[in-house]
Amino acid sequence: MCLIAFAIDAVPGCPLLVAANRDEYLERPTAPLQRWRLDDGTEIVGGRDLREGGTWMGLTPGGRVAWLTNVRQAGVERGARSRGELVARWLQAGTDVEGFAAAITAADYGGFNLVVGDLRQRRWHWMSNCDPARPHEAVPAHLHLAPVAAGLHTLSNASLDTPWPKTRRLADAMGRALNEHTRADAWLAQALTDTQAAPDAELPHSGVPIEIERALSSPFVQMPQRGYGTRCSSVLRWHADGRVQFDEWTHAAPGERPSFAVAGHRREQLTVA
């Protein structure tokens, strides 16, 4: 994923709300939201990277949940292992977050942000192998682990809660969705399909050329000339009664107007009490 907003116990009746866009190369083979199993039989609800076998966002019927973004580091080679493997490893793990983190070799992966949680235990943590103060610099990889407090948080391709223009737009929409339940879907859909680039004066400085920085600054990314863009949008809701609703919209080819079309929509539901 390359843009995520999530709210933990931000309003009564909604212990978790997540809205996200996954940006990826168009040629990378991907399976949409569904139920599937790891080699050991662990059931996962989420999409799947068919090239490496991991996922960018998923949960288990037992209540483990995680989502991932890359950290933008220009000129840094990809890691020896796929970052999507980290989400699958958390969903599969039988250990607590401290034990899980201790088993990660930070240098094995390209720059990442990983949020892991357990719905039943109500524990949330963020981890990254990039320096939170200098996420775009190629410093020696070291795993940073921190608890995530209740409230509204954002992630893109820097550190947790870095106020990039695109994260501010999605955070604003999520705030409206939390407080205007009848229009929640409309607010989130509008933000996740927003193709407006940020003004140059507001662009982040992540080490890539300004024309790429500009193209990546909108919540919904369209870069057909590079074979890259927003592949899908996701909204995950965990209700106070334990019901979990996970929706995903697979988007049409770049260049077409993005929308939450019925044809690209998939939904999975389960209960985690």
N, C-alpha and C positions, 0 to 999 in steps of 0.2 A: 504494500500500500504506500501511497505517496501523500495522502492527505487524510487525516483522521481527526475528528472531534469526538470526545466521549465525556459523558456526565455520570458521576458516581454519587448516588444518594443526593442529588442536587435539588430534587423536589419530592414531596411525599407521593408515594404510589409508583415511583419509577426508580428503582435502585440502580438501573444501568440503561443508558442509551448510547449507542455508537453509530456514527455516520462516517462513511469512508469512501474514497476513490482509490482504485488501484491503477497506477500508471505502469505500463510495461511495453516492451517491443511487441509489435503486432504479430510477428512470426513465431513468438514463443507459444508452444502448445499448452492449452489450458482447459481444464474441465470446470464447468460452472458449479455453483452451489449444489451440493448433494450430500448424501450420507455415504461414507466410504471407510475403509479399514486400513490400518497400518499392518505391517507384516505380523505383528504379535497379536492382532485381533482388536486392537483399540479402535473403537468407532469414533469417527470424526465427522462433524457437520461443518461443511465449508467448501470452498473451491479447492482446486488442486493444480499445482504446477506439474504438468505431465513430463517435463524434461528432467526435473530433479526429484520429483516426488513429494515435495513439501507443500506448504500453504502459506498464505499471507495473513489469513484471519480464520479462526475456527474455534469451535467449542466441542465439548464432549457431553453426553447425557449425564455424566456425573458432576458437571458444573465447572470443569476447568475451561478457561477461555484465554485466548491470546491474539494479539495482532502486531504487525511488524511494518516498519518503514525503513528504507535505505537512508543512509546519511550521505549527502553529496560531497564527494571529495575528488576534484578534478585531477586526472592523471594517475589516480591510484588504481592498481590492477585489482581484478576481482579476487576474492579469497579462494582458498583451496576447497572450501565447502560452501554449499548453498545456504543463504540466510534463511530461506523458507523452512529449512530443516529445524531451525530453533523453535518455531511455533509447534511443529509436530512433536519435537522432543518434550516440550512442556506438557502438551496434551497427553502424551504417553507416560510421562514421569509419575512415579509413585512417591517421590520425595517432596519436601517442602522447598520453598523458593531459595533458601540459603544453600541447600544441598544441590539443587538444580544449577544455580549460578557457579558453584564451586567446580562443577564438572565441565564448564564451558572454557575452551581455550580461545581467548579473545582474538588472537592473531589468525585464527583459521578462517575468519569471515571478513568480508568487506564491511564497511561501516554500516551499523544498524542501530535502530531503536526497537526495543521489544517491550511490550506491556503484557504482563501475565497476571492472571487473576484466578480466584477460586470463588464461585458464586456462593457456595455453602459456607465457606469460612470467612467470607467478606474481607479477603486480603488482596491488596493490589500493589504491584511493584513495576517500576520502570528500570530497564537496564540498557546499557549501550557500551560499545567498545571504542567510543570516541570521547575525547575530552569535552565535557559539557560546555566549557568556556571557549573552546576553540574547535568546534566539531568538524570544520572543513579542512583542518590542517592534518597532514599525514604524520602525526606523532605516533610513537610506539603504542600498539594496541594494549589497552588495559580495561578490564570490565568494571563499569560503574553500576552500582545497584542502589536504588533508593525507593522507599515506600511512596505510594501515590495516595494523597489525601482525598477526601470527599470534595466534590466540586466539579467544575467544567474545565477540561484540559484539551490541549491540541498537540498534534504531531504532524510534521511534514518531513523535510529532509535536513533538518538541523536538530537541535536538542528539544526535549520536552518543553512545551509551552513557549517556544520561540515565536514572537508575534510577527510572523510574515504576513503580508497582505492577504494571501489566500486562507491562512489559518484564522485570521481575524474575521473574514467574511463568513466562514463556516461556523465559527464560534458564535457569531451574532445570530445566525439562523438557528443554531441549536438552542440558544437562549430563548428565542421566540417560540420554538417548538415545545420546549419544556413548559412554557407559561401559557401557550395558546393551543391546547390539545386538539381542538377541532381543526386546526390548520397546520398541525405538525408536519404531515407528509408534504404539504405544499411548500413550506419553508425549507425543508431539507432538500427536496427535489430541485428547487430553484437555485440553492447554493451549490449543490453538487454538479449541476449542469451549467454553471456559470463559466463562459469562455472569455470573459473580459480580462485582458492583461492588466497588470498593475502599472501605474505611471512609473516612468523611469526613475524618478526621484525616490520612489518607495521600494525599488527592487532590492532584494538581499544581495550580498556579495559572497557567493559560495565558491568562487574560483572558476566558473565557466564563463565563456564569452557572453557579452551583454545580450546578443540576439537570442541566445539559448535561455539566459536568465529571464528574459522577457517572455518567451514562449512558455516557460514552465511556471510563470507567476500566476496564471489563472487557476481556479479550482479544478476546472475540467480542461485537460491538456489535449491539444490537437497538433501533432507534428508529423503529418503524413510524409513529408519529404525525407524524414529520418526514420520512417517506419515505426513511430513511437506515439503513444498517447494513452488516454484513459480508457481502459478496457472494460471496467465494470464499476458500479456503485453499489454500496451495501448499507443497510440499516438494520441494526440489531437492537431489540428491545427486550429487557427482562422486567416483567411486571411484578408487583408486590405479592401476587398470589402464586408466583413461581413459574408462570407461563413465559416461555421464551419464543419470540417471533424473529426469524432471521430472513430478511429479504435481500435479493440481489438482482440487479438489472445489468445484463450484458449489452454493451452499446454497439451500434452499427459502425460501419467503416468510417474512419476519420474524414472530415469534410462535411458530413451530414449533421444536421442540427441535433444535438444530443437531447434525449428525453427519457423519461421513465416509461418506456413503451411496454404494453402488455406482452408483446411477442418476446421480449427479452427478459421477462420477469420470472424468477423462481422463488419459492418460499419453503422453508422448513420450520416446523414447530415442535417443541418439546416442553417438558415441565421439569424444572429444577427447584425443588422445595427445600 
